[in-house]
Amino acid sequence: MLLPPLEFMNEDPDAPVDEVLRTGGRRTAFRSAHGITHVTVLVISDFDPDPVYEVSHSSFVEPKPGDRRPLWESTTLHHVLDEALTTMQQVHFDPPIDEETTPGTA
């Protein structure tokens, strides 16, 4: 399946991803669809001695402000930036959530 490109919300979109991460920054993608909010974050979590890239994803519903109900969370570690970006895109746009059977999403 062809997924759309990630749009990062908190950094200069023209800055190279590896440069942003190596200087302590992060790449954060946010989207909301069908009442579900998806937040995916990419950071360097460690150097071993090369960078270890951490992709964290959270999906939740918020029926009313302040009433956040988690649906799915995941964290994966990668030693190759391209693999981390591919995983980030996959979990951001196609997380393993069944919207018809997940409480609060139908």
N, C-alpha and C positions, 0 to 999 in steps of 0.2 A: 504494500500500500504506500502510495506517495503521500508524505506528510508535508504540511506547510512549513516554511522556515520559522525558526524561533524568533520572537521579537523580545529583546531584553529591555526591562523597564527602568533600570536604575543606573545605567552606565552609558557612556558615549558609544553609540552603535557602530561607529567606524573604528574604534580601538580594537586591535587584535586581542582575541580572547585570551591567548596565553600570556600576553603582557598584562592584562587586567588581573588575571589570577595570580601571577608571580609577584605583583605588587600588593597583594593582600586583599584585592577586590573580589567580587563575586559576580556571577551572571544570574539574574533572576528573571524567570518568565512567569507571567500571570495571565490567566484567562478564566472566563466564566461562561458556561454553556449549560442549558437545560437545568438551571438552578444549582449546578455544581460548580464550585470554584476550585481551580487547579493552580498550585504554586510549585514551581520546580526551581531548585537552586543548584548551581555548580560552583564549587570552591576547591582550593587545594587544601586537603586535610592534613597532609604530612609530606615529608621528603624522605625517601627510603632507598638510596640517596636521591633518586629522581622523584619528581612530583607524583603524589597519589591524589587523583581527582575524585571528589565525592559528589555524587548526584543524589539530592534528597528531593522527594516529591510528596506532596500532601494534597489530598482531595477532600473536600468537605461541603456540607450544606449549612446554610445559616438562615433558618426559617424566619428569624427576627434578629435584629441587631444584638450582638453579644451572646446569642444562642448558637454557637458553632458546634456542629456535630460531625466528627471525623468519619470519613468513609474508607479511606485507604491511605497508607503511608509506606514509603519504601526508601531505603538508602542503599546505594551500590558504590563500590570502589573500583577505580580503573587506573591502570598505569599508562594508558595511551589516551591523549586528549581527544582524538577523533572518535574513539570508542565511547568516551564519556559524553561527547556531544550527541552521538547517535542515540545513546540510551536516554539522554535528557529529552531529546525530541520525541522518542517513542513513548516514554511514560507521560510526557506532558500532553500529547495529543491523543494517545490511545491507551490510557491506563486500564488495568484489568478490573473495571467496575461494571457490573451489570445494572444499568439504570432501571430496569424493570423490576428487579428483585431486591435492590438495595433500599432499605427503609428511608423514607423522606425524599426519594428522588423520582418517584413515579408521578 
